Amino acid sequence: MDVGVLIPNDDSVRLLVFVLKQLDLSALYEAYAEYREKRRKAEAERERREAERGTGVLAAADDARSVNAAGNTDSNSHFRKQ
């Protein structure tokens, strides 16, 4: 569907589109690409660490159980005021 036909020729949105097409957005695109790359690397690192220690939530539950097995018999102690 060609929405250009629905927008009047003298509508301000046509001027906005014209101005935006003239802008050099390469620095913005480059910055966003760097941001996406950093996020991709961080996510890959997080997944690698989770794989090393087991599966995310289950490993955390195992860790909590091991803390309790190490001497803390009250599983709700971390909720109590000291």
C-alpha positions as CSV (number, residue, x, y, z in Angstrom):
1,M,0.0,0.0,0.0
2,D,1.4,3.3,-1.0
3,V,0.7,5.7,1.8
4,G,2.2,8.6,-0.1
5,V,-1.1,8.9,-2.0
6,L,-3.0,9.4,1.2
7,I,-0.8,12.3,2.4
8,P,-1.6,15.7,0.9
9,N,1.3,17.3,-1.1
10,D,1.5,20.3,1.2
11,D,1.5,18.2,4.5
12,S,4.4,19.0,6.9
13,V,5.3,15.3,7.1
14,R,6.6,15.5,3.5
15,L,9.0,18.2,4.6
16,L,10.1,16.2,7.6
17,V,10.8,13.1,5.4
18,F,12.8,15.3,3.0
19,V,14.9,16.8,5.8
20,L,15.5,13.4,7.4
21,K,16.7,11.9,4.1
22,Q,19.3,14.7,3.9
23,L,20.8,14.0,7.4
24,D,24.0,12.0,7.7
25,L,23.1,9.4,10.3
26,S,26.2,7.2,9.8
27,A,27.6,8.1,13.3
28,L,24.3,7.2,14.9
29,Y,24.2,3.9,13.0
30,E,27.8,3.2,14.0
31,A,27.2,3.9,17.6
32,Y,24.1,1.6,17.6
33,A,26.1,-1.2,15.9
34,E,28.8,-0.9,18.6
35,Y,26.1,-1.0,21.3
36,R,24.5,-4.1,19.7
37,E,27.9,-5.8,19.5
38,K,28.6,-5.2,23.2
39,R,25.2,-6.5,24.2
40,R,25.8,-9.6,21.9
41,K,29.2,-10.3,23.6
42,A,27.8,-9.8,27.1
43,E,24.9,-12.2,26.3
44,A,27.3,-14.8,24.9
45,E,29.5,-14.4,28.0
46,R,26.5,-14.8,30.3
47,E,25.3,-17.9,28.5
48,R,28.8,-19.4,28.6
49,R,29.1,-18.8,32.4
50,E,25.6,-20.4,32.9
51,A,26.6,-23.4,30.8
52,E,29.8,-23.8,32.9
53,R,27.9,-23.8,36.2
54,G,24.7,-25.6,35.0
55,T,21.4,-24.4,33.9
56,G,20.5,-20.9,35.2
57,V,17.6,-21.1,37.7
58,L,18.3,-24.7,38.6
59,A,21.9,-24.0,39.4
60,A,20.8,-21.1,41.6
61,A,18.5,-23.4,43.4
62,D,21.3,-25.9,43.8
63,D,23.5,-23.1,45.2
64,A,20.9,-22.2,47.7
65,R,20.5,-25.8,48.8
66,S,24.2,-26.2,49.2
67,V,24.3,-23.1,51.5
68,N,21.6,-24.6,53.6
69,A,23.4,-27.9,53.7
70,A,26.5,-26.1,54.8
71,G,24.9,-25.3,58.1
72,N,22.0,-22.9,57.7
73,T,18.9,-25.0,58.4
74,D,16.5,-22.1,58.3
75,S,15.7,-21.5,54.6
76,N,13.9,-18.2,55.3
77,S,16.6,-16.7,57.4
78,H,17.6,-14.2,54.7
79,F,14.1,-12.7,55.0
80,R,14.3,-12.1,58.8
81,K,15.6,-8.8,60.3
82,Q,18.9,-9.1,62.0
